[in-house]
Amino acid sequence: MFNSISRDFKAALERDPAATSRLEVFFTYSGFHALLAYRVAHWLLSHKIPFLPRFLSQTARWLTGVEIHPGAKIGTGFFIDHGMGVVIGETTEIGDFVTLFQGVTLGGTGKERGKRHPTLGNHVVVGAGAKVLGGIRIGDNVKVGANAVVLRSVPPNSTVVGNPGRIVKYDGARLPEATMDHTNIPDPIAERFEAMERELIDLRKQVENPNNPNPQ
């Protein structure tokens, strides 16, 4: 447990450019405080101690605005940026070196029993306000865009945007850690409009020059 806490603390220092000192992270970062409470609550739950794990997680929710069920399984190097509004459900599984931004929900759809929350691989980034719902799997190195709603499993090395979430990049080279944010994500709607505009230009050329077999 203490090794995981140490790596979580280091992750906050490395991934938040606003972090100026260890003292600042330890005393002022609500995401780290919520994660610290989760580590203790999860340890208590794993030792079959009743009531106290849930009480601790709810107290952390009141204080930080982050709700992490003590039954969730979270790897090392986990970082919650800002944190307010983050919800992580009971059967969620999270790999190593994952980053969540504010307002993220890793929840269920209300229809499943058993494994009803998502599984996230390693080096996953979930943008602000995104919802990942159901017992689906998000592969390694996946980036989920801000406000996306992901209801289906996503293969590794993909980028997902929109509602419902759709893959706009697949099996690409993993981005360097410095670019793992939620601003470097393509806009599929704008790209589609651009493609339609090019098609209209080609059609206009064909109408204006009907005898030209190759308007290009």
C-alpha positions in Angstrom: 0.0 0.0 0.0 2.7 2.5 0.9 4.6 1.8 -2.3 1.4 2.6 -4.3 0.9 5.8 -2.4 4.4 6.8 -3.1 4.0 6.3 -6.8 0.7 8.1 -6.8 2.4 11.1 -5.1 5.2 11.0 -7.7 2.6 10.9 -10.5 1.0 14.1 -9.4 4.3 15.8 -9.3 5.3 14.6 -12.8 2.0 15.1 -14.6 0.7 18.4 -13.3 2.7 21.4 -14.5 1.1 23.5 -11.7 2.7 21.3 -9.0 5.5 23.4 -7.6 6.5 21.4 -4.6 5.9 18.2 -2.7 4.4 20.1 0.2 1.8 21.7 -2.2 0.8 18.3 -3.6 0.5 16.7 -0.2 -1.6 19.4 1.4 -3.7 20.9 -1.4 -4.4 18.2 -4.1 -7.9 16.8 -3.6 -7.3 14.0 -6.1 -4.3 12.8 -4.1 -6.3 13.0 -0.9 -9.1 11.0 -2.3 -6.7 8.4 -3.6 -4.9 8.2 -0.3 -8.3 7.5 1.4 -9.0 4.9 -1.2 -5.7 3.1 -0.6 -6.5 2.8 3.1 -10.2 1.9 2.6 -9.2 -0.8 0.0 -6.7 -2.3 2.4 -9.3 -2.4 5.1 -11.8 -4.0 2.8 -9.3 -6.6 1.6 -8.8 -7.6 5.3 -12.6 -8.0 5.6 -13.1 -5.1 8.0 -16.8 -4.1 7.9 -18.3 -0.7 7.6 -15.1 1.3 8.0 -14.0 1.2 4.3 -17.3 2.6 3.1 -17.4 5.2 5.8 -13.9 6.3 4.9 -14.7 6.5 1.2 -17.8 8.6 1.8 -15.9 10.9 4.1 -13.4 11.4 1.4 -16.2 12.1 -1.0 -17.6 14.9 1.2 -14.1 16.4 1.6 -12.8 16.1 -1.9 -15.7 15.7 -4.3 -14.2 12.4 -5.6 -16.0 9.2 -5.0 -13.9 6.0 -5.2 -15.6 2.8 -4.1 -13.1 0.8 -1.8 -13.8 -2.3 -3.9 -12.3 -0.8 -7.0 -8.9 -2.1 -8.1 -6.4 0.7 -9.0 -2.8 0.2 -10.2 0.1 2.4 -9.3 1.0 5.8 -10.7 -2.7 6.9 -10.8 -3.4 10.6 -11.1 -6.7 12.5 -10.8 -6.3 16.0 -12.1 -8.5 18.6 -10.2 -10.8 15.7 -9.2 -14.1 17.3 -8.5 -17.0 15.1 -9.7 -14.9 11.9 -10.4 -16.8 8.7 -9.7 -15.2 5.3 -9.8 -17.5 2.3 -9.3 -17.1 -0.8 -7.2 -16.0 -3.3 -9.9 -13.8 -0.9 -11.8 -10.3 -2.1 -12.6 -7.6 0.4 -13.5 -4.1 -0.3 -14.7 -0.8 1.5 -14.1 -0.1 5.2 -14.9 -3.6 6.2 -15.7 -4.8 9.8 -15.7 -8.4 11.0 -15.1 -9.5 14.6 -15.4 -12.4 16.2 -13.5 -15.9 15.0 -14.0 -15.0 11.5 -15.2 -17.4 8.7 -14.4 -16.3 5.0 -14.5 -19.7 3.6 -13.9 -22.3 1.0 -14.7 -25.3 1.2 -17.0 -27.8 0.0 -14.3 -28.5 -3.2 -16.1 -25.6 -5.5 -15.2 -24.8 -7.6 -12.1 -21.3 -8.8 -11.1 -18.6 -7.1 -13.2 -20.6 -4.0 -14.1 -17.9 -1.3 -14.3 -15.2 -0.8 -16.9 -11.6 -2.1 -16.9 -8.9 0.4 -18.0 -5.5 -0.7 -19.2 -2.1 1.0 -18.6 -1.3 4.5 -19.7 -5.0 5.4 -20.3 -6.0 9.1 -20.3 -9.7 10.0 -19.8 -10.6 13.6 -20.6 -12.8 16.0 -18.5 -16.4 15.0 -18.2 -16.1 11.7 -20.1 -18.3 8.7 -19.1 -17.1 5.1 -19.5 -20.0 2.9 -18.7 -20.6 -0.9 -18.3 -18.3 -3.9 -18.0 -16.2 -3.0 -21.0 -12.5 -2.9 -21.5 -10.4 0.1 -22.5 -7.1 -1.1 -23.9 -3.6 0.2 -23.1 -2.6 3.7 -24.3 -6.1 4.7 -25.1 -7.1 8.4 -25.0 -10.8 9.2 -24.3 -11.8 12.7 -25.4 -13.5 15.2 -23.1 -17.2 14.6 -22.7 -17.1 11.4 -24.6 -19.6 8.6 -23.7 -18.0 5.2 -24.2 -20.3 2.2 -24.1 -18.2 -0.4 -26.0 -14.8 -1.9 -25.5 -11.9 0.0 -27.1 -8.8 -1.7 -28.5 -5.3 -0.6 -27.5 -3.6 2.5 -29.0 -6.9 4.2 -29.9 -8.4 7.6 -29.6 -12.2 7.8 -28.8 -14.4 10.9 -29.0 -18.0 11.8 -29.2 -21.4 10.6 -27.8 -21.7 7.8 -28.3 -17.9 7.3 -28.3 -16.3 6.4 -31.7 -12.8 5.5 -32.5 -11.0 8.1 -34.6 -7.5 6.8 -34.2 -6.5 3.1 -34.0 -3.2 1.3 -33.5 -1.2 4.4 -33.8 2.2 4.9 -32.2 1.9 5.7 -28.5 2.2 9.4 -27.9 5.0 10.7 -25.6 4.0 11.2 -22.0 4.3 15.0 -22.5 1.5 15.0 -25.0 -0.9 12.8 -23.0 -3.6 15.5 -22.6 -7.1 15.9 -24.0 -6.4 18.8 -26.4 -4.5 16.8 -29.1 -7.6 15.0 -30.3 -9.0 15.2 -33.8 -12.5 16.6 -34.5 -14.3 13.9 -36.6 -17.2 16.3 -37.3 -15.0 19.0 -38.7 -13.1 16.3 -40.7 -16.4 15.0 -42.2 -17.5 18.5 -43.2 -14.1 19.0 -44.9 -14.5 15.8 -46.8 -18.1 16.8 -47.9 -16.7 20.1 -49.1 -14.1 18.4 -51.2 -16.8 16.2 -52.7 -19.0 19.2 -53.6 -16.1 20.9 -55.3 -15.4 17.8 -57.4 -19.1 17.6 -58.3 -19.2 21.2 -59.3 -16.2 20.7 -61.6 -17.9 17.8 -63.2 -21.1 19.8 -63.9 -19.1 22.8 -65.2 -16.8 20.6 -67.4 -18.9 17.6 -68.4 -16.5 16.6 -71.1 -13.5 16.4 -68.8 -13.2 12.7 -67.7 -10.9 13.7 -64.8 -11.9 16.9 -63.0 -8.9 16.5 -60.7 
